[in-house]
């Protein structure tokens, strides 16, 4: 099989977690950068990484990388890359990307020139002047950072956080990749209880169940590269068969509570769609009424943030209430994600560890309180 340079873009702050996931899959040639992790694999690696990686946003093929300060340079260097090895004669290849701190700052112009360069490359391969692009999708992505151009093809389609179980969500859903990262950072073990007292649409409990039972997060969805001629169907079948064989027959003690009854019902529906409803108990309970169950568990939660002044005051009261209630869970570890700079004062305790994470564009802090 061919050795392929691959890139897994991530949310800021969780690159090292994605790198560990890739190494666990057996890919050791891994490089960590801000917002992305690069690794070397083959065609089978495209299938396995799409199915298994819980914390990355997608899997991209790195076609080439070079410096460019003029549009002519961008055209010629793009044209020289092996696009014809990936894109078939009927393939669709739209172009999108971004430019930061570069002389070629016009994104529409960069898109147009990269597209023309790829067309010229394919013309020489397929001996035709026009491509109708009615076949499989090969989404071209480019990044231009400080005059360095990186050109990639997306193998995932929809982002990897689109597991397929959350067709509906509450107003401010937590991205699945971030929820999985929070659980992995907590070092929660599947023989211990886990509680999310603000479960919303159920993302944290559902991701915990997928992790606890070792279910590949991409098991129930499709990927755009499944229709590519260069990746045999057998490789996808092998990857899915491997994933099925690795599911653990295990009992988990996971609970999701929320003050809103409709939200709890939504969580149950999502857990059912994810095929993990047998592992989770959802209940309509306010944080002030929760009581410990079991020993040495984990509380992992994403409590309300509040945006306007009145809401912020309400949220600060919730944080104070959390501090009082969580004292009852004295043997448990607590992991709390919030953008509030002064959370620890309202909660009533300084965290053992704090890590900066991004929930979309919102800078948050992951406050970690270690139990026994």
Number of C-alpha atoms within 10 A of each C-alpha: 7 8 10 16 17 25 23 24 20 23 21 18 15 24 22 18 21 26 25 15 18 23 14 10 14 11 16 14 13 17 14 15 12 13 15 21 23 21 21 17 20 14 16 17 23 23 25 22 24 27 25 22 26 28 29 31 25 23 27 24 22 20 20 17 17 14 15 21 15 11 15 11 13 19 20 15 18 27 20 13 16 14 19 16 11 16 21 20 19 13 18 18 22 15 21 17 16 16 19 15 11 15 15 20 17 12 17 12 12 23 18 14 20 25 19 15 20 23 20 17 17 23 16 11 14 13 9 12 10 11 15 9 15 11 15 18 21 24 19 23 22 22 19 24 17 16 19 16 23 18 21 24 24 22 24 23 18 15 16 24 21 18 22 16 18 21 10 12 17 14 8 10 16 19 16 24 27 26 25 26 22 26 22 17 15 18 10 21 16 19 13 16 20 30 25 26 25 23 29 30 28 31 26 31 33 30 25 27 26 21 21 22 18 19 21 23 26 23 18 14 13 16 18 15 21 19 14 18 12 13 17 13 13 10 17 21 12 14 20 20 12 13 19 14 10 13 15 13 8 11 14 19 20 24 22 28 25 23 18 15 13 13 22 24 18 19 31 21 19 23 26 15 15 20 16 19 18 13 20 24 17 24 20 17 17 13 18 14 8 13 10 16 13 12 13 17 26 26 22 28 24 21 18 19 19 15 10 8 9 9 13 15 13 14 20 20 14 19 22 17 16 18 17 14 16 19 11 12 20 15 16 23 21 23 23 20 25 22 19 17 10 10 21 15 13 17 19 14 11 13 17 10 12 15 13 15 22 18 19 12 9 10 14 19 20 22 20 21 19 16 14 9
